[in-house]
Amino acid sequence: MYNNIVELTKVLAKNSFDPQINFDLGIEYEKIGQTASAAGFYLRAAEYGYKTHKDLTYTAILKVGLCIEQQSQRDFSCSNNFLQAIQYMPDRPEAYYFLGRFYERNQSWQESYTNYSLALTYSDKGIISKHLDYDGKVSIEIGKAVSGYYVGRINESKEIFISLLNNKAVPEKYYSYIIFNAKNLGIKLDKVAVVLPVRNNNSYRAERLKTCLSSWREQTEYLSDVHVIIDDDELDQFEFLKDYNFITVHVRPNMKLIPKINSVVPMLADIYEYLAFVGDDIIFRTPWESKVIEYLKSVPAGMAHTNTLDRPNVDQFGSHPIITSNMVRVLGFYGCPAVDHTFFDNFWMDISNDIGNRKYFGDIIWDHARFGYEPDNMYWEIVTGQDINQQKYEEYKKTGYQQDLEKVRELIK
């Protein structure tokens, strides 16, 4: 960074009135925390580019305000720069957005709501710049929903948050904040959150995930939302998910299966009424959502499971449980934390059997198309289950299980 400053300063010495060079120097000084120096160069960029570089000048004026915002007790100067940007280009949304955010942070809710509303009016004319902390319309909608709540527009606030929850294009960095506010507003989605953790590990799993997702699209009644969980060290292997605008992608550090799903799903349980665990090797063969939801609505807490074709004519084990999310809310976890990887389904089978609410849908086919095992049901003869997780789960059944079961039983009293 310092090298960049030195080099840019040399260039500036020969081109003192170049708005772009002044702006670039402002960026470099801001990177090292010298916001006063940065603001000075942004002011020069705005002054020299006023007539010839409109977008750059507009951004530079905003950057001055944002630099001042980082300095304490200079509220008037901060908001004044945002107002100057509005005066310069009144039909752009960014300045209204930053002014709305400024008032929100100062809890001036009506001023905040008004500016967010104006920003939405011009949201299609914004330019998402890497130099501004602005993510377009989503940023504005979140701000309007929050400020709207405090000026008494509660129903409008709920409508916006529900719309955001159904918007798969929302950047993940906003998702937990949206969930938090939706939860506080008492919003519940009468849908199933399909939880689909996957790790490719340079194998074929990314390809079979495509098959799984395609089958979901073919069979959905639009009563479920798909949430895919991938590891941050495999982003390149799942880049194709960017084109799947019907799913939400959650990126988490590489960790064992149970901790990974527990880092995501309790948040979803606050909003969705139902949760379904799905492997990347599931192929949805039939519609399923309305039948399953109808049953789960009929019980205070419980589980449904489908015909996975693993073991023909046997309905005693639900390897991909669909549950009421209130059980996760009272337990605080989705996957039994006593284990790392397997026995996720064993836990929910045990819970549902003990509370007496479990239903098998033999006519709903979730084909568990295990690759490498022909026929599929041979898998059950190959897997012995004699690993450390079995020992951990058996120990948990002797110690912590009864306490967790009692928490769930409270839901059905």
WOSUL-V474386 format. One line per field, one symbol per residue. ss: DSSP state (@ for helix, = for strand, . for the rest). psi: psi as a letter, one per 30 degrees, with the letter a starting at -180 (. if undefined). burial: b if it has 9 or more other ideal C-beta (glycine too) atoms within 8 Angstrom, else e. A space follows every 50 residues. Layout:
ss = ???
psi = ???
burial = ???
//
This chain:
ss = .@@@@@@@@@@@@@....@@@@@@@@@@@@@...@@@@@@@@@@@@@@@. ...@@@@@@@@@@@@@@@@.....@@@@@@@@@@@@@@.....@@@@@@@ @@@@@...@@@@@@@@@@@@@.@@@...........@@@@@@@@@@@@@@ ...@@@@@@@@@@@@......@@@@@@@@@@@@@....=========... ....@@@@@@@@@@@@@@@....========@@@@@@@@@@@@...==== ==....@@@@@@..@@@@@..======....===....@@@@@@@@@... ..=====..............===.@@@@@@............@@@@@@@ @@@@@..===========.......@@@@@@@.....@@@@@@@@@@@.. @@@@@@@@@@@@.
psi = eeeeeeeeeeeeffifgjeeeeeeeeeeeeeggifeeeeeeeeeeeefge ffieeeeeeeeeeeeeeeffklhheeeeeeeeeeeeeeifgkfeeeeeee eeeefghieeeeeeeeeeeeegffgljjkffkikgaeeeeeeeeeeeeef ggieeeeeeeeeeeefjffkkfffeeeeeeeeeffgkkkhlkjjjikkke hhageeefeeeeeeeeeefkghglkkjkklkfggeffgfffffigglkkk klljlleeeefffeeeeeffekflkkkklfgkjjfllfeeeeeeefffkf kakllljggejkgkgfkjfikjlkffeeefeglekjffledageeeefee eeeffgikkkjffkjjjiikkfjkleffeffekfgiaeeeeeeeeeffdf eeeeeeeefffg.
burial = eeeebeebbebbeeeeebbbbbbbbbbbbbebeebebbbbbbbbbbebbe eebbebbbbbbbbbbbbbeebeeeeebbbbbbbbbbebbeebbbbbbbbb bbbbeeeebebbbbbbbbbbebbeebeeeeebebebbbbbbbbbbbbbbb bebbebbbebbbbbbeeeebebebbeebbebbbebebebebbbbbbbbbb eeeebbebbbbbbebbeebbeebbbbbbbbbbebbeebeebeeeeebbbb bbeeeebbbbbbebbbbbbbbbbbbbbbbbbbbbeebbbbbbbebbeebe bbbbbbbbbbeeeeeeebbbbbbbbbbbbbbebbbbeebeebbbbbbbbb bbeebebbbbbeebbbbbbbeebeebbbbeeeeeeeeebbebbebbeeee beebbebbbebbe
//
